[in-house]
Amino acid sequence: MATIDYTDRRRMRLDVEFYFAAAHRLPRYQGPCFRMHGHNYKFFVTVEGDVDPASGMIADFGVIKQVVGDQVLARADHQTLNDFLENPTAENIARWIWEILAPSLAGLAEIRLYEIPDCCVTYRGPGGRG
């Protein structure tokens, strides 16, 4: 059986999915979310880049998981988001995740955060790249 080994550089995207549970309240919102409540968040970290011909990869999934675990999940999971974000809307949480990860993840292209299962916010960095 022949193997296929692509050795050219092609631009690709990869997504890694993460979860955390956290409490928050929205101090600038007049409605039920003004009161303390919690969510089971889901988010995707998207990295984009050229495939390295030697490894055949854009990035190592394990490295992405380690960085996100150390820098985001360790700070946010089972925490009160208002302790480090004054107004922790989904939009502000997505931006916070981006700002934490951008220095450590080359090719970071997008953060997609689900606060509830059927609604998400997407942040593509300063200027809304992409």
C-alpha positions as protocol buffer text, in pm:
chain_id: "A"
residue {
  index: 1
  type: MET
  ca { x: 0 y: 0 z: 0 }
}
residue {
  index: 2
  type: ALA
  ca { x: 140 y: 338 z: -99 }
}
residue {
  index: 3
  type: THR
  ca { x: 161 y: 615 z: 157 }
}
residue {
  index: 4
  type: ILE
  ca { x: 83 y: 974 z: 82 }
}
residue {
  index: 5
  type: ASP
  ca { x: 325 y: 1224 z: 231 }
}
residue {
  index: 6
  type: TYR
  ca { x: 257 y: 1583 z: 136 }
}
residue {
  index: 7
  type: THR
  ca { x: 579 y: 1778 z: 158 }
}
residue {
  index: 8
  type: ASP
  ca { x: 464 y: 2115 z: 28 }
}
residue {
  index: 9
  type: ARG
  ca { x: 360 y: 2411 z: 241 }
}
residue {
  index: 10
  type: ARG
  ca { x: -17 y: 2463 z: 248 }
}
residue {
  index: 11
  type: ARG
  ca { x: -203 y: 2703 z: 471 }
}
residue {
  index: 12
  type: MET
  ca { x: -443 y: 2532 z: 709 }
}
residue {
  index: 13
  type: ARG
  ca { x: -639 y: 2594 z: 1027 }
}
residue {
  index: 14
  type: LEU
  ca { x: -677 y: 2373 z: 1327 }
}
residue {
  index: 15
  type: ASP
  ca { x: -924 y: 2402 z: 1611 }
}
residue {
  index: 16
  type: VAL
  ca { x: -887 y: 2269 z: 1963 }
}
residue {
  index: 17
  type: GLU
  ca { x: -1194 y: 2253 z: 2189 }
}
residue {
  index: 18
  type: PHE
  ca { x: -1191 y: 2334 z: 2563 }
}
residue {
  index: 19
  type: TYR
  ca { x: -1441 y: 2357 z: 2849 }
}
residue {
  index: 20
  type: PHE
  ca { x: -1461 y: 2536 z: 3181 }
}
residue {
  index: 21
  type: ALA
  ca { x: -1725 y: 2616 z: 3440 }
}
residue {
  index: 22
  type: ALA
  ca { x: -1736 y: 2960 z: 3601 }
}
residue {
  index: 23
  type: ALA
  ca { x: -1959 y: 3209 z: 3778 }
}
residue {
  index: 24
  type: HIS
  ca { x: -2008 y: 3571 z: 3685 }
}
residue {
  index: 25
  type: ARG
  ca { x: -2242 y: 3864 z: 3697 }
}
residue {
  index: 26
  type: LEU
  ca { x: -2280 y: 4146 z: 3447 }
}
residue {
  index: 27
  type: PRO
  ca { x: -2265 y: 4472 z: 3646 }
}
residue {
  index: 28
  type: ARG
  ca { x: -2365 y: 4689 z: 3347 }
}
residue {
  index: 29
  type: TYR
  ca { x: -2662 y: 4479 z: 3237 }
}
residue {
  index: 30
  type: GLN
  ca { x: -3018 y: 4542 z: 3349 }
}
residue {
  index: 31
  type: GLY
  ca { x: -3171 y: 4197 z: 3349 }
}
residue {
  index: 32
  type: PRO
  ca { x: -3134 y: 3853 z: 3505 }
}
residue {
  index: 33
  type: CYS
  ca { x: -2761 y: 3832 z: 3426 }
}
residue {
  index: 34
  type: PHE
  ca { x: -2699 y: 4124 z: 3660 }
}
residue {
  index: 35
  type: ARG
  ca { x: -2721 y: 3866 z: 3940 }
}
residue {
  index: 36
  type: MET
  ca { x: -2448 y: 3610 z: 4007 }
}
residue {
  index: 37
  type: HIS
  ca { x: -2496 y: 3293 z: 3802 }
}
residue {
  index: 38
  type: GLY
  ca { x: -2285 y: 3031 z: 3627 }
}
residue {
  index: 39
  type: HIS
  ca { x: -2218 y: 2878 z: 3289 }
}
residue {
  index: 40
  type: ASN
  ca { x: -2049 y: 2574 z: 3144 }
}
residue {
  index: 41
  type: TYR
  ca { x: -1839 y: 2744 z: 2879 }
}
residue {
  index: 42
  type: LYS
  ca { x: -1706 y: 2581 z: 2565 }
}
residue {
  index: 43
  type: PHE
  ca { x: -1443 y: 2749 z: 2350 }
}
residue {
  index: 44
  type: PHE
  ca { x: -1231 y: 2679 z: 2047 }
}
residue {
  index: 45
  type: VAL
  ca { x: -879 y: 2801 z: 1994 }
}
residue {
  index: 46
  type: THR
  ca { x: -800 y: 2829 z: 1625 }
}
residue {
  index: 47
  type: VAL
  ca { x: -445 y: 2837 z: 1496 }
}
residue {
  index: 48
  type: GLU
  ca { x: -365 y: 2905 z: 1133 }
}
residue {
  index: 49
  type: GLY
  ca { x: -41 y: 2862 z: 946 }
}
residue {
  index: 50
  type: ASP
  ca { x: 162 y: 2688 z: 684 }
}
residue {
  index: 51
  type: VAL
  ca { x: 213 y: 2316 z: 724 }
}
residue {
  index: 52
  type: ASP
  ca { x: 575 y: 2240 z: 810 }
}
residue {
  index: 53
  type: PRO
  ca { x: 692 y: 2003 z: 535 }
}
residue {
  index: 54
  type: ALA
  ca { x: 917 y: 1812 z: 776 }
}
residue {
  index: 55
  type: SER
  ca { x: 653 y: 1739 z: 1042 }
}
residue {
  index: 56
  type: GLY
  ca { x: 341 y: 1766 z: 826 }
}
residue {
  index: 57
  type: MET
  ca { x: 180 y: 1983 z: 1096 }
}
residue {
  index: 58
  type: ILE
  ca { x: 89 y: 2346 z: 1165 }
}
residue {
  index: 59
  type: ALA
  ca { x: 122 y: 2302 z: 1540 }
}
residue {
  index: 60
  type: ASP
  ca { x: 128 y: 2030 z: 1802 }
}
residue {
  index: 61
  type: PHE
  ca { x: -217 y: 1968 z: 1955 }
}
residue {
  index: 62
  type: GLY
  ca { x: -49 y: 1871 z: 2283 }
}
residue {
  index: 63
  type: VAL
  ca { x: 138 y: 2200 z: 2305 }
}
residue {
  index: 64
  type: ILE
  ca { x: -182 y: 2398 z: 2243 }
}
residue {
  index: 65
  type: LYS
  ca { x: -362 y: 2196 z: 2512 }
}
residue {
  index: 66
  type: GLN
  ca { x: -80 y: 2256 z: 2759 }
}
residue {
  index: 67
  type: VAL
  ca { x: -63 y: 2631 z: 2695 }
}
residue {
  index: 68
  type: VAL
  ca { x: -441 y: 2676 z: 2721 }
}
residue {
  index: 69
  type: GLY
  ca { x: -455 y: 2459 z: 3032 }
}
residue {
  index: 70
  type: ASP
  ca { x: -179 y: 2651 z: 3207 }
}
residue {
  index: 71
  type: GLN
  ca { x: -274 y: 3001 z: 3100 }
}
residue {
  index: 72
  type: VAL
  ca { x: -655 y: 3002 z: 3069 }
}
residue {
  index: 73
  type: LEU
  ca { x: -816 y: 2701 z: 3234 }
}
residue {
  index: 74
  type: ALA
  ca { x: -603 y: 2720 z: 3549 }
}
residue {
  index: 75
  type: ARG
  ca { x: -721 y: 3080 z: 3596 }
}
residue {
  index: 76
  type: ALA
  ca { x: -1087 y: 3052 z: 3490 }
}
residue {
  index: 77
  type: ASP
  ca { x: -1219 y: 2702 z: 3565 }
}
residue {
  index: 78
  type: HIS
  ca { x: -1445 y: 2696 z: 3874 }
}
residue {
  index: 79
  type: GLN
  ca { x: -1368 y: 3061 z: 3944 }
}
residue {
  index: 80
  type: THR
  ca { x: -1567 y: 3383 z: 3964 }
}
residue {
  index: 81
  type: LEU
  ca { x: -1480 y: 3572 z: 3647 }
}
residue {
  index: 82
  type: ASN
  ca { x: -1556 y: 3908 z: 3809 }
}
residue {
  index: 83
  type: ASP
  ca { x: -1247 y: 3854 z: 4025 }
}
residue {
  index: 84
  type: PHE
  ca { x: -1030 y: 3939 z: 3722 }
}
residue {
  index: 85
  type: LEU
  ca { x: -1270 y: 4088 z: 3465 }
}
residue {
  index: 86
  type: GLU
  ca { x: -1479 y: 4385 z: 3571 }
}
residue {
  index: 87
  type: ASN
  ca { x: -1751 y: 4319 z: 3314 }
}
residue {
  index: 88
  type: PRO
  ca { x: -1721 y: 3953 z: 3207 }
}
residue {
  index: 89
  type: THR
  ca { x: -1949 y: 3946 z: 2905 }
}
residue {
  index: 90
  type: ALA
  ca { x: -1890 y: 3668 z: 2652 }
}
residue {
  index: 91
  type: GLU
  ca { x: -1725 y: 3929 z: 2430 }
}
residue {
  index: 92
  type: ASN
  ca { x: -1485 y: 4037 z: 2704 }
}
residue {
  index: 93
  type: ILE
  ca { x: -1406 y: 3678 z: 2805 }
}
residue {
  index: 94
  type: ALA
  ca { x: -1318 y: 3588 z: 2444 }
}
residue {
  index: 95
  type: ARG
  ca { x: -1091 y: 3891 z: 2419 }
}
residue {
  index: 96
  type: TRP
  ca { x: -928 y: 3808 z: 2754 }
}
residue {
  index: 97
  type: ILE
  ca { x: -855 y: 3453 z: 2632 }
}
residue {
  index: 98
  type: TRP
  ca { x: -700 y: 3595 z: 2314 }
}
residue {
  index: 99
  type: GLU
  ca { x: -481 y: 3840 z: 2503 }
}
residue {
  index: 100
  type: ILE
  ca { x: -359 y: 3567 z: 2739 }
}
residue {
  index: 101
  type: LEU
  ca { x: -278 y: 3323 z: 2456 }
}
residue {
  index: 102
  type: ALA
  ca { x: -148 y: 3548 z: 2177 }
}
residue {
  index: 103
  type: PRO
  ca { x: 208 y: 3580 z: 2313 }
}
residue {
  index: 104
  type: SER
  ca { x: 241 y: 3200 z: 2345 }
}
residue {
  index: 105
  type: LEU
  ca { x: 56 y: 3061 z: 2042 }
}
residue {
  index: 106
  type: ALA
  ca { x: 204 y: 3142 z: 1705 }
}
residue {
  index: 107
  type: GLY
  ca { x: -63 y: 3168 z: 1438 }
}
residue {
  index: 108
  type: LEU
  ca { x: -351 y: 3232 z: 1678 }
}
residue {
  index: 109
  type: ALA
  ca { x: -638 y: 3317 z: 1443 }
}
residue {
  index: 110
  type: GLU
  ca { x: -959 y: 3301 z: 1643 }
}
residue {
  index: 111
  type: ILE
  ca { x: -1127 y: 3239 z: 1976 }
}
residue {
  index: 112
  type: ARG
  ca { x: -1486 y: 3113 z: 1956 }
}
residue {
  index: 113
  type: LEU
  ca { x: -1661 y: 3111 z: 2295 }
}
residue {
  index: 114
  type: TYR
  ca { x: -1998 y: 2950 z: 2373 }
}
residue {
  index: 115
  type: GLU
  ca { x: -2159 y: 3078 z: 2691 }
}
residue {
  index: 116
  type: ILE
  ca { x: -2473 y: 2875 z: 2622 }
}
residue {
  index: 117
  type: PRO
  ca { x: -2493 y: 2582 z: 2379 }
}
residue {
  index: 118
  type: ASP
  ca { x: -2659 y: 2768 z: 2092 }
}
residue {
  index: 119
  type: CYS
  ca { x: -2490 y: 3110 z: 2108 }
}
residue {
  index: 120
  type: CYS
  ca { x: -2127 y: 3207 z: 2068 }
}
residue {
  index: 121
  type: VAL
  ca { x: -1900 y: 3503 z: 2016 }
}
residue {
  index: 122
  type: THR
  ca { x: -1597 y: 3496 z: 1787 }
}
residue {
  index: 123
  type: TYR
  ca { x: -1292 y: 3716 z: 1839 }
}
residue {
  index: 124
  type: ARG
  ca { x: -1023 y: 3741 z: 1573 }
}
residue {
  index: 125
  type: GLY
  ca { x: -783 y: 3975 z: 1744 }
}
residue {
  index: 126
  type: PRO
  ca { x: -717 y: 4347 z: 1713 }
}
residue {
  index: 127
  type: GLY
  ca { x: -887 y: 4485 z: 1405 }
}
residue {
  index: 128
  type: GLY
  ca { x: -1097 y: 4172 z: 1356 }
}
residue {
  index: 129
  type: ARG
  ca { x: -852 y: 3992 z: 1132 }
}
residue {
  index: 130
  type: GLY
  ca { x: -980 y: 3736 z: 887 }
}
